[in-house]
Each structure stands twice: as C-alpha cells, then as structure tokens.
Amino acid sequence: MLQNPVEFFLNLSKKICPECGESVEDQAESYILECEHCLSKKVE
Ligand SMILES: [Zn+2]
C-alpha cells in the first residue's frame, strides 16, 4: 500500500493509538502506545 512519505514520517514521530487511531502525545513513558482516553478505559 503506497503511502505519502511525509505522512509516513509524521506517523513515525507521532504515535498513533492502536485502539482508536488518535495521535498520542509523546510522553516520558515511551512504552505507552494508547492515548490517555483508551488507557483510562483499561482497568487491568
Ligand atoms: Zn485511544
């Protein structure tokens, strides 16, 4: 699937939440992939 290379790098620098597809603010906890909204929904 062809992708706009600019968009590709934007996606690299900007994390995308795998749950809802929202862009995730880069945080100190770099292991966090989900956005705060989806994280708050996970009660584990
Ligand atoms: Zn999310």
mmCIF file of the protein (N, C-alpha, C, O) and its ligand, coordinates in Angstrom:
data_MODEL
# 
_entry.id   MODEL 
# 
loop_
_entity.id 
_entity.type 
_entity.pdbx_number_of_molecules 
1 polymer     1 
2 non-polymer 1 
# 
_entity_poly.entity_id                      1 
_entity_poly.type                           'polypeptide(L)' 
_entity_poly.nstd_linkage                   no 
_entity_poly.nstd_monomer                   no 
_entity_poly.pdbx_seq_one_letter_code       MLQNPVEFFLNLSKKICPECGESVEDQAESYILECEHCLSKKVE 
_entity_poly.pdbx_seq_one_letter_code_can   MLQNPVEFFLNLSKKICPECGESVEDQAESYILECEHCLSKKVE 
_entity_poly.pdbx_strand_id                 A 
# 
loop_
_entity_poly_seq.entity_id 
_entity_poly_seq.num 
_entity_poly_seq.mon_id 
_entity_poly_seq.hetero 
1 1  MET n 
1 2  LEU n 
1 3  GLN n 
1 4  ASN n 
1 5  PRO n 
1 6  VAL n 
1 7  GLU n 
1 8  PHE n 
1 9  PHE n 
1 10 LEU n 
1 11 ASN n 
1 12 LEU n 
1 13 SER n 
1 14 LYS n 
1 15 LYS n 
1 16 ILE n 
1 17 CYS n 
1 18 PRO n 
1 19 GLU n 
1 20 CYS n 
1 21 GLY n 
1 22 GLU n 
1 23 SER n 
1 24 VAL n 
1 25 GLU n 
1 26 ASP n 
1 27 GLN n 
1 28 ALA n 
1 29 GLU n 
1 30 SER n 
1 31 TYR n 
1 32 ILE n 
1 33 LEU n 
1 34 GLU n 
1 35 CYS n 
1 36 GLU n 
1 37 HIS n 
1 38 CYS n 
1 39 LEU n 
1 40 SER n 
1 41 LYS n 
1 42 LYS n 
1 43 VAL n 
1 44 GLU n 
# 
loop_
_struct_asym.id 
_struct_asym.entity_id 
A 1 
B 2 
# 
loop_
_chem_comp.id 
_chem_comp.type 
_chem_comp.mon_nstd_flag 
ALA 'L-peptide linking' y 
ASN 'L-peptide linking' y 
ASP 'L-peptide linking' y 
CYS 'L-peptide linking' y 
GLN 'L-peptide linking' y 
GLU 'L-peptide linking' y 
GLY 'peptide linking'   y 
HIS 'L-peptide linking' y 
ILE 'L-peptide linking' y 
LEU 'L-peptide linking' y 
LYS 'L-peptide linking' y 
MET 'L-peptide linking' y 
PHE 'L-peptide linking' y 
PRO 'L-peptide linking' y 
SER 'L-peptide linking' y 
TYR 'L-peptide linking' y 
VAL 'L-peptide linking' y 
ZN  non-polymer         . 
# 
_pdbx_entity_nonpoly.entity_id   2 
_pdbx_entity_nonpoly.name        ? 
_pdbx_entity_nonpoly.comp_id     ZN 
# 
_pdbx_nonpoly_scheme.asym_id         B 
_pdbx_nonpoly_scheme.entity_id       2 
_pdbx_nonpoly_scheme.mon_id          ZN 
_pdbx_nonpoly_scheme.ndb_seq_num     1 
_pdbx_nonpoly_scheme.pdb_seq_num     101 
_pdbx_nonpoly_scheme.auth_seq_num    101 
_pdbx_nonpoly_scheme.pdb_mon_id      ZN 
_pdbx_nonpoly_scheme.auth_mon_id     ZN 
_pdbx_nonpoly_scheme.pdb_strand_id   A 
_pdbx_nonpoly_scheme.pdb_ins_code    . 
# 
loop_
_atom_site.group_PDB 
_atom_site.id 
_atom_site.type_symbol 
_atom_site.label_atom_id 
_atom_site.label_alt_id 
_atom_site.label_comp_id 
_atom_site.label_asym_id 
_atom_site.label_entity_id 
_atom_site.label_seq_id 
_atom_site.pdbx_PDB_ins_code 
_atom_site.Cartn_x 
_atom_site.Cartn_y 
_atom_site.Cartn_z 
_atom_site.occupancy 
_atom_site.B_iso_or_equiv 
_atom_site.pdbx_formal_charge 
_atom_site.auth_seq_id 
_atom_site.auth_comp_id 
_atom_site.auth_asym_id 
_atom_site.auth_atom_id 
_atom_site.pdbx_PDB_model_num 
ATOM   1   N  N  . MET A 1 1  ? 0.854   -1.194 0.000  1.00 0.00 ? 1   MET A N  1 
ATOM   2   C  CA . MET A 1 1  ? 0.000   0.000  0.000  1.00 0.00 ? 1   MET A CA 1 
ATOM   3   C  C  . MET A 1 1  ? 0.888   1.241  0.000  1.00 0.00 ? 1   MET A C  1 
ATOM   4   O  O  . MET A 1 1  ? 1.686   1.463  0.911  1.00 0.00 ? 1   MET A O  1 
ATOM   5   N  N  . LEU A 1 2  ? 0.725   2.035  -1.042 1.00 0.00 ? 2   LEU A N  1 
ATOM   6   C  CA . LEU A 1 2  ? 1.540   3.246  -1.137 1.00 0.00 ? 2   LEU A CA 1 
ATOM   7   C  C  . LEU A 1 2  ? 1.072   4.288  -0.123 1.00 0.00 ? 2   LEU A C  1 
ATOM   8   O  O  . LEU A 1 2  ? -0.118  4.461  0.138  1.00 0.00 ? 2   LEU A O  1 
ATOM   9   N  N  . GLN A 1 3  ? 2.066   4.968  0.431  1.00 0.00 ? 3   GLN A N  1 
ATOM   10  C  CA . GLN A 1 3  ? 1.737   5.954  1.448  1.00 0.00 ? 3   GLN A CA 1 
ATOM   11  C  C  . GLN A 1 3  ? 2.539   7.218  1.207  1.00 0.00 ? 3   GLN A C  1 
ATOM   12  O  O  . GLN A 1 3  ? 3.703   7.166  0.810  1.00 0.00 ? 3   GLN A O  1 
ATOM   13  N  N  . ASN A 1 4  ? 1.918   8.325  1.446  1.00 0.00 ? 4   ASN A N  1 
ATOM   14  C  CA . ASN A 1 4  ? 2.619   9.591  1.348  1.00 0.00 ? 4   ASN A CA 1 
ATOM   15  C  C  . ASN A 1 4  ? 3.809   9.578  2.310  1.00 0.00 ? 4   ASN A C  1 
ATOM   16  O  O  . ASN A 1 4  ? 3.616   9.431  3.516  1.00 0.00 ? 4   ASN A O  1 
ATOM   17  N  N  . PRO A 1 5  ? 5.045   9.731  1.794  1.00 0.00 ? 5   PRO A N  1 
ATOM   18  C  CA . PRO A 1 5  ? 6.234   9.628  2.667  1.00 0.00 ? 5   PRO A CA 1 
ATOM   19  C  C  . PRO A 1 5  ? 6.236   10.671 3.766  1.00 0.00 ? 5   PRO A C  1 
ATOM   20  O  O  . PRO A 1 5  ? 6.725   10.413 4.866  1.00 0.00 ? 5   PRO A O  1 
ATOM   21  N  N  . VAL A 1 6  ? 5.697   11.846 3.484  1.00 0.00 ? 6   VAL A N  1 
ATOM   22  C  CA . VAL A 1 6  ? 5.632   12.869 4.536  1.00 0.00 ? 6   VAL A CA 1 
ATOM   23  C  C  . VAL A 1 6  ? 4.714   12.397 5.646  1.00 0.00 ? 6   VAL A C  1 
ATOM   24  O  O  . VAL A 1 6  ? 5.018   12.542 6.830  1.00 0.00 ? 6   VAL A O  1 
ATOM   25  N  N  . GLU A 1 7  ? 3.601   11.838 5.250  1.00 0.00 ? 7   GLU A N  1 
ATOM   26  C  CA . GLU A 1 7  ? 2.656   11.334 6.234  1.00 0.00 ? 7   GLU A CA 1 
ATOM   27  C  C  . GLU A 1 7  ? 3.283   10.183 7.016  1.00 0.00 ? 7   GLU A C  1 
ATOM   28  O  O  . GLU A 1 7  ? 3.060   10.016 8.215  1.00 0.00 ? 7   GLU A O  1 
ATOM   29  N  N  . PHE A 1 8  ? 4.086   9.388  6.281  1.00 0.00 ? 8   PHE A N  1 
ATOM   30  C  CA . PHE A 1 8  ? 4.731   8.246  6.927  1.00 0.00 ? 8   PHE A CA 1 
ATOM   31  C  C  . PHE A 1 8  ? 5.638   8.695  8.065  1.00 0.00 ? 8   PHE A C  1 
ATOM   32  O  O  . PHE A 1 8  ? 5.619   8.123  9.156  1.00 0.00 ? 8   PHE A O  1 
ATOM   33  N  N  . PHE A 1 9  ? 6.432   9.730  7.793  1.00 0.00 ? 9   PHE A N  1 
ATOM   34  C  CA . PHE A 1 9  ? 7.349   10.196 8.833  1.00 0.00 ? 9   PHE A CA 1 
ATOM   35  C  C  . PHE A 1 9  ? 6.601   10.915 9.947  1.00 0.00 ? 9   PHE A C  1 
ATOM   36  O  O  . PHE A 1 9  ? 7.010   10.887 11.107 1.00 0.00 ? 9   PHE A O  1 
ATOM   37  N  N  . LEU A 1 10 ? 5.515   11.550 9.582  1.00 0.00 ? 10  LEU A N  1 
ATOM   38  C  CA . LEU A 1 10 ? 4.701   12.174 10.618 1.00 0.00 ? 10  LEU A CA 1 
ATOM   39  C  C  . LEU A 1 10 ? 4.154   11.121 11.554 1.00 0.00 ? 10  LEU A C  1 
ATOM   40  O  O  . LEU A 1 10 ? 4.078   11.323 12.765 1.00 0.00 ? 10  LEU A O  1 
ATOM   41  N  N  . ASN A 1 11 ? 3.774   9.992  10.976 1.00 0.00 ? 11  ASN A N  1 
ATOM   42  C  CA . ASN A 1 11 ? 3.256   8.906  11.800 1.00 0.00 ? 11  ASN A CA 1 
ATOM   43  C  C  . ASN A 1 11 ? 4.356   8.311  12.661 1.00 0.00 ? 11  ASN A C  1 
ATOM   44  O  O  . ASN A 1 11 ? 4.091   7.814  13.756 1.00 0.00 ? 11  ASN A O  1 
ATOM   45  N  N  . LEU A 1 12 ? 5.584   8.359  12.173 1.00 0.00 ? 12  LEU A N  1 
ATOM   46  C  CA . LEU A 1 12 ? 6.688   7.830  12.967 1.00 0.00 ? 12  LEU A CA 1 
ATOM   47  C  C  . LEU A 1 12 ? 6.958   8.721  14.180 1.00 0.00 ? 12  LEU A C  1 
ATOM   48  O  O  . LEU A 1 12 ? 7.158   8.238  15.294 1.00 0.00 ? 12  LEU A O  1 
ATOM   49  N  N  . SER A 1 13 ? 6.957   10.034 13.936 1.00 0.00 ? 13  SER A N  1 
ATOM   50  C  CA . SER A 1 13 ? 7.243   10.947 15.037 1.00 0.00 ? 13  SER A CA 1 
ATOM   51  C  C  . SER A 1 13 ? 6.042   11.102 15.947 1.00 0.00 ? 13  SER A C  1 
ATOM   52  O  O  . SER A 1 13 ? 6.166   11.388 17.137 1.00 0.00 ? 13  SER A O  1 
ATOM   53  N  N  . LYS A 1 14 ? 4.869   10.903 15.350 1.00 0.00 ? 14  LYS A N  1 
ATOM   54  C  CA . LYS A 1 14 ? 3.659   10.984 16.162 1.00 0.00 ? 14  LYS A CA 1 
ATOM   55  C  C  . LYS A 1 14 ? 3.138   9.590  16.404 1.00 0.00 ? 14  LYS A C  1 
ATOM   56  O  O  . LYS A 1 14 ? 2.877   8.843  15.461 1.00 0.00 ? 14  LYS A O  1 
ATOM   57  N  N  . LYS A 1 15 ? 2.989   9.246  17.638 1.00 0.00 ? 15  LYS A N  1 
ATOM   58  C  CA . LYS A 1 15 ? 2.435   7.934  17.943 1.00 0.00 ? 15  LYS A CA 1 
ATOM   59  C  C  . LYS A 1 15 ? 0.943   7.936  17.698 1.00 0.00 ? 15  LYS A C  1 
ATOM   60  O  O  . LYS A 1 15 ? 0.245   8.910  17.981 1.00 0.00 ? 15  LYS A O  1 
ATOM   61  N  N  . ILE A 1 16 ? 0.473   6.826  17.166 1.00 0.00 ? 16  ILE A N  1 
ATOM   62  C  CA . ILE A 1 16 ? -0.953  6.685  16.929 1.00 0.00 ? 16  ILE A CA 1 
ATOM   63  C  C  . ILE A 1 16 ? -1.503  5.623  17.857 1.00 0.00 ? 16  ILE A C  1 
ATOM   64  O  O  . ILE A 1 16 ? -0.970  4.516  17.935 1.00 0.00 ? 16  ILE A O  1 
ATOM   65  N  N  . CYS A 1 17 ? -2.541  5.953  18.541 1.00 0.00 ? 17  CYS A N  1 
ATOM   66  C  CA . CYS A 1 17 ? -3.174  4.991  19.442 1.00 0.00 ? 17  CYS A CA 1 
ATOM   67  C  C  . CYS A 1 17 ? -3.734  3.824  18.633 1.00 0.00 ? 17  CYS A C  1 
ATOM   68  O  O  . CYS A 1 17 ? -4.538  4.032  17.724 1.00 0.00 ? 17  CYS A O  1 
ATOM   69  N  N  . PRO A 1 18 ? -3.313  2.593  18.955 1.00 0.00 ? 18  PRO A N  1 
ATOM   70  C  CA . PRO A 1 18 ? -3.786  1.422  18.220 1.00 0.00 ? 18  PRO A CA 1 
ATOM   71  C  C  . PRO A 1 18 ? -5.251  1.122  18.502 1.00 0.00 ? 18  PRO A C  1 
ATOM   72  O  O  . PRO A 1 18 ? -5.888  0.374  17.760 1.00 0.00 ? 18  PRO A O  1 
ATOM   73  N  N  . GLU A 1 19 ? -5.771  1.686  19.540 1.00 0.00 ? 19  GLU A N  1 
ATOM   74  C  CA . GLU A 1 19 ? -7.158  1.415  19.917 1.00 0.00 ? 19  GLU A CA 1 
ATOM   75  C  C  . GLU A 1 19 ? -8.125  2.273  19.119 1.00 0.00 ? 19  GLU A C  1 
ATOM   76  O  O  . GLU A 1 19 ? -9.096  1.756  18.565 1.00 0.00 ? 19  GLU A O  1 
ATOM   77  N  N  . CYS A 1 20 ? -7.874  3.577  19.052 1.00 0.00 ? 20  CYS A N  1 
ATOM   78  C  CA . CYS A 1 20 ? -8.837  4.476  18.424 1.00 0.00 ? 20  CYS A CA 1 
ATOM   79  C  C  . CYS A 1 20 ? -8.236  5.227  17.240 1.00 0.00 ? 20  CYS A C  1 
ATOM   80  O  O  . CYS A 1 20 ? -8.962  5.900  16.508 1.00 0.00 ? 20  CYS A O  1 
ATOM   81  N  N  . GLY A 1 21 ? -6.901  5.122  17.037 1.00 0.00 ? 21  GLY A N  1 
ATOM   82  C  CA . GLY A 1 21 ? -6.285  5.785  15.896 1.00 0.00 ? 21  GLY A CA 1 
ATOM   83  C  C  . GLY A 1 21 ? -5.984  7.247  16.129 1.00 0.00 ? 21  GLY A C  1 
ATOM   84  O  O  . GLY A 1 21 ? -5.541  7.945  15.217 1.00 0.00 ? 21  GLY A O  1 
ATOM   85  N  N  . GLU A 1 22 ? -6.216  7.713  17.321 1.00 0.00 ? 22  GLU A N  1 
ATOM   86  C  CA . GLU A 1 22 ? -5.908  9.099  17.638 1.00 0.00 ? 22  GLU A CA 1 
ATOM   87  C  C  . GLU A 1 22 ? -4.404  9.272  17.814 1.00 0.00 ? 22  GLU A C  1 
ATOM   88  O  O  . GLU A 1 22 ? -3.714  8.355  18.258 1.00 0.00 ? 22  GLU A O  1 
ATOM   89  N  N  . SER A 1 23 ? -3.902  10.448 17.465 1.00 0.00 ? 23  SER A N  1 
ATOM   90  C  CA . SER A 1 23 ? -2.490  10.722 17.695 1.00 0.00 ? 23  SER A CA 1 
ATOM   91  C  C  . SER A 1 23 ? -2.254  10.862 19.193 1.00 0.00 ? 23  SER A C  1 
ATOM   92  O  O  . SER A 1 23 ? -3.048  11.464 19.917 1.00 0.00 ? 23  SER A O  1 
ATOM   93  N  N  . VAL A 1 24 ? -1.132  10.285 19.638 1.00 0.00 ? 24  VAL A N  1 
ATOM   94  C  CA . VAL A 1 24 ? -0.837  10.274 21.069 1.00 0.00 ? 24  VAL A CA 1 
ATOM   95  C  C  . VAL A 1 24 ? 0.299   11.241 21.355 1.00 0.00 ? 24  VAL A C  1 
ATOM   96  O  O  . VAL A 1 24 ? 1.320   11.235 20.668 1.00 0.00 ? 24  VAL A O  1 
ATOM   97  N  N  . GLU A 1 25 ? 0.119   12.057 22.356 1.00 0.00 ? 25  GLU A N  1 
ATOM   98  C  CA . GLU A 1 25 ? 1.169   12.975 22.770 1.00 0.00 ? 25  GLU A CA 1 
ATOM   99  C  C  . GLU A 1 25 ? 2.375   12.177 23.249 1.00 0.00 ? 25  GLU A C  1 
ATOM   100 O  O  . GLU A 1 25 ? 2.241   11.260 24.060 1.00 0.00 ? 25  GLU A O  1 
ATOM   101 N  N  . ASP A 1 26 ? 3.545   12.530 22.745 1.00 0.00 ? 26  ASP A N  1 
ATOM   102 C  CA . ASP A 1 26 ? 4.740   11.823 23.180 1.00 0.00 ? 26  ASP A CA 1 
ATOM   103 C  C  . ASP A 1 26 ? 5.020   12.144 24.643 1.00 0.00 ? 26  ASP A C  1 
ATOM   104 O  O  . ASP A 1 26 ? 5.097   13.304 25.047 1.00 0.00 ? 26  ASP A O  1 
ATOM   105 N  N  . GLN A 1 27 ? 5.165   11.095 25.405 1.00 0.00 ? 27  GLN A N  1 
ATOM   106 C  CA . GLN A 1 27 ? 5.352   11.283 26.838 1.00 0.00 ? 27  GLN A CA 1 
ATOM   107 C  C  . GLN A 1 27 ? 6.649   10.643 27.279 1.00 0.00 ? 27  GLN A C  1 
ATOM   108 O  O  . GLN A 1 27 ? 7.306   9.932  26.518 1.00 0.00 ? 27  GLN A O  1 
ATOM   109 N  N  . ALA A 1 28 ? 7.006   10.909 28.532 1.00 0.00 ? 28  ALA A N  1 
ATOM   110 C  CA . ALA A 1 28 ? 8.222   10.328 29.072 1.00 0.00 ? 28  ALA A CA 1 
ATOM   111 C  C  . ALA A 1 28 ? 8.115   8.809  29.087 1.00 0.00 ? 28  ALA A C  1 
ATOM   112 O  O  . ALA A 1 28 ? 9.093   8.094  28.867 1.00 0.00 ? 28  ALA A O  1 
ATOM   113 N  N  . GLU A 1 29 ? 6.895   8.335  29.354 1.00 0.00 ? 29  GLU A N  1 
ATOM   114 C  CA . GLU A 1 29 ? 6.667   6.895  29.339 1.00 0.00 ? 29  GLU A CA 1 
ATOM   115 C  C  . GLU A 1 29 ? 6.499   6.449  27.900 1.00 0.00 ? 29  GLU A C  1 
ATOM   116 O  O  . GLU A 1 29 ? 5.373   6.302  27.425 1.00 0.00 ? 29  GLU A O  1 
ATOM   117 N  N  . SER A 1 30 ? 7.595   6.232  27.203 1.00 0.00 ? 30  SER A N  1 
ATOM   118 C  CA . SER A 1 30 ? 7.538   5.963  25.767 1.00 0.00 ? 30  SER A CA 1 
ATOM   119 C  C  . SER A 1 30 ? 6.979   4.593  25.467 1.00 0.00 ? 30  SER A C  1 
ATOM   120 O  O  . SER A 1 30 ? 6.682   4.289  24.312 1.00 0.00 ? 30  SER A O  1 
ATOM   121 N  N  . TYR A 1 31 ? 6.828   3.756  26.484 1.00 0.00 ? 31  TYR A N  1 
ATOM   122 C  CA . TYR A 1 31 ? 6.292   2.419  26.235 1.00 0.00 ? 31  TYR A CA 1 
ATOM   123 C  C  . TYR A 1 31 ? 4.776   2.453  26.112 1.00 0.00 ? 31  TYR A C  1 
ATOM   124 O  O  . TYR A 1 31 ? 4.150   1.482  25.688 1.00 0.00 ? 31  TYR A O  1 
ATOM   125 N  N  . ILE A 1 32 ? 4.191   3.599  26.492 1.00 0.00 ? 32  ILE A N  1 
ATOM   126 C  CA . ILE A 1 32 ? 2.735   3.723  26.386 1.00 0.00 ? 32  ILE A CA 1 
ATOM   127 C  C  . ILE A 1 32 ? 2.359   4.023  24.944 1.00 0.00 ? 32  ILE A C  1 
ATOM   128 O  O  . ILE A 1 32 ? 2.805   5.012  24.363 1.00 0.00 ? 32  ILE A O  1 
ATOM   129 N  N  . LEU A 1 33 ? 1.534   3.154  24.376 1.00 0.00 ? 33  LEU A N  1 
ATOM   130 C  CA . LEU A 1 33 ? 1.110   3.333  22.997 1.00 0.00 ? 33  LEU A CA 1 
ATOM   131 C  C  . LEU A 1 33 ? -0.278  3.946  22.916 1.00 0.00 ? 33  LEU A C  1 
ATOM   132 O  O  . LEU A 1 33 ? -0.557  4.757  22.033 1.00 0.00 ? 33  LEU A O  1 
ATOM   133 N  N  . GLU A 1 34 ? -1.142  3.557  23.838 1.00 0.00 ? 34  GLU A N  1 
ATOM   134 C  CA . GLU A 1 34 ? -2.510  4.032  23.781 1.00 0.00 ? 34  GLU A CA 1 
ATOM   135 C  C  . GLU A 1 34 ? -2.612  5.482  24.264 1.00 0.00 ? 34  GLU A C  1 
ATOM   136 O  O  . GLU A 1 34 ? -1.784  5.957  25.042 1.00 0.00 ? 34  GLU A O  1 
ATOM   137 N  N  . CYS A 1 35 ? -3.639  6.161  23.786 1.00 0.00 ? 35  CYS A N  1 
ATOM   138 C  CA . CYS A 1 35 ? -3.883  7.513  24.262 1.00 0.00 ? 35  CYS A CA 1 
ATOM   139 C  C  . CYS A 1 35 ? -4.452  7.434  25.682 1.00 0.00 ? 35  CYS A C  1 
ATOM   140 O  O  . CYS A 1 35 ? -4.861  6.371  26.149 1.00 0.00 ? 35  CYS A O  1 
ATOM   141 N  N  . GLU A 1 36 ? -4.466  8.567  26.337 1.00 0.00 ? 36  GLU A N  1 
ATOM   142 C  CA . GLU A 1 36 ? -4.932  8.586  27.724 1.00 0.00 ? 36  GLU A CA 1 
ATOM   143 C  C  . GLU A 1 36 ? -6.364  8.088  27.825 1.00 0.00 ? 36  GLU A C  1 
ATOM   144 O  O  . GLU A 1 36 ? -6.742  7.440  28.801 1.00 0.00 ? 36  GLU A O  1 
ATOM   145 N  N  . HIS A 1 37 ? -7.153  8.395  26.811 1.00 0.00 ? 37  HIS A N  1 
ATOM   146 C  CA . HIS A 1 37 ? -8.560  8.001  26.847 1.00 0.00 ? 37  HIS A CA 1 
ATOM   147 C  C  . HIS A 1 37 ? -8.693  6.486  26.869 1.00 0.00 ? 37  HIS A C  1 
ATOM   148 O  O  . HIS A 1 37 ? -9.451  5.938  27.669 1.00 0.00 ? 37  HIS A O  1 
ATOM   149 N  N  . CYS A 1 38 ? -7.956  5.804  25.989 1.00 0.00 ? 38  CYS A N  1 
ATOM   150 C  CA . CYS A 1 38 ? -8.044  4.340  25.923 1.00 0.00 ? 38  CYS A CA 1 
ATOM   151 C  C  . CYS A 1 38 ? -7.371  3.723  27.141 1.00 0.00 ? 38  CYS A C  1 
ATOM   152 O  O  . CYS A 1 38 ? -7.817  2.688  27.637 1.00 0.00 ? 38  CYS A O  1 
ATOM   153 N  N  . LEU A 1 39 ? -6.313  4.342  27.622 1.00 0.00 ? 39  LEU A N  1 
ATOM   154 C  CA . LEU A 1 39 ? -5.643  3.829  28.823 1.00 0.00 ? 39  LEU A CA 1 
ATOM   155 C  C  . LEU A 1 39 ? -6.596  3.853  30.000 1.00 0.00 ? 39  LEU A C  1 
ATOM   156 O  O  . LEU A 1 39 ? -6.629  2.922  30.805 1.00 0.00 ? 39  LEU A O  1 
ATOM   157 N  N  . SER A 1 40 ? -7.369  4.916  30.097 1.00 0.00 ? 40  SER A N  1 
ATOM   158 C  CA . SER A 1 40 ? -8.286  5.038  31.226 1.00 0.00 ? 40  SER A CA 1 
ATOM   159 C  C  . SER A 1 40 ? -9.403  4.017  31.137 1.00 0.00 ? 40  SER A C  1 
ATOM   160 O  O  . SER A 1 40 ? -10.032 3.678  32.139 1.00 0.00 ? 40  SER A O  1 
ATOM   161 N  N  . LYS A 1 41 ? -9.650  3.518  29.895 1.00 0.00 ? 41  LYS A N  1 
ATOM   162 C  CA . LYS A 1 41 ? -10.705 2.511  29.746 1.00 0.00 ? 41  LYS A CA 1 
ATOM   163 C  C  . LYS A 1 41 ? -10.222 1.126  30.152 1.00 0.00 ? 41  LYS A C  1 
ATOM   164 O  O  . LYS A 1 41 ? -11.019 0.244  30.471 1.00 0.00 ? 41  LYS A O  1 
ATOM   165 N  N  . LYS A 1 42 ? -8.883  0.947  30.133 1.00 0.00 ? 42  LYS A N  1 
ATOM   166 C  CA . LYS A 1 42 ? -8.321  -0.329 30.524 1.00 0.00 ? 42  LYS A CA 1 
ATOM   167 C  C  . LYS A 1 42 ? -8.199  -0.381 32.038 1.00 0.00 ? 42  LYS A C  1 
ATOM   168 O  O  . LYS A 1 42 ? -7.493  0.427  32.642 1.00 0.00 ? 42  LYS A O  1 
ATOM   169 N  N  . VAL A 1 43 ? -8.887  -1.328 32.643 1.00 0.00 ? 43  VAL A N  1 
ATOM   170 C  CA . VAL A 1 43 ? -8.951  -1.364 34.097 1.00 0.00 ? 43  VAL A CA 1 
ATOM   171 C  C  . VAL A 1 43 ? -8.065  -2.469 34.649 1.00 0.00 ? 43  VAL A C  1 
ATOM   172 O  O  . VAL A 1 43 ? -8.130  -2.798 35.834 1.00 0.00 ? 43  VAL A O  1 
ATOM   173 N  N  . GLU A 1 44 ? -7.247  -3.032 33.789 1.00 0.00 ? 44  GLU A N  1 
ATOM   174 C  CA . GLU A 1 44 ? -6.395  -4.113 34.284 1.00 0.00 ? 44  GLU A CA 1 
ATOM   175 C  C  . GLU A 1 44 ? -5.270  -3.544 35.132 1.00 0.00 ? 44  GLU A C  1 
ATOM   176 O  O  . GLU A 1 44 ? -4.440  -4.296 35.643 1.00 0.00 ? 44  GLU A O  1 
HETATM 177 ZN ZN . ZN  B 2 .  ? -7.049  5.731  22.012 1.00 0.00 2 101 ZN  A ZN 1 
# 
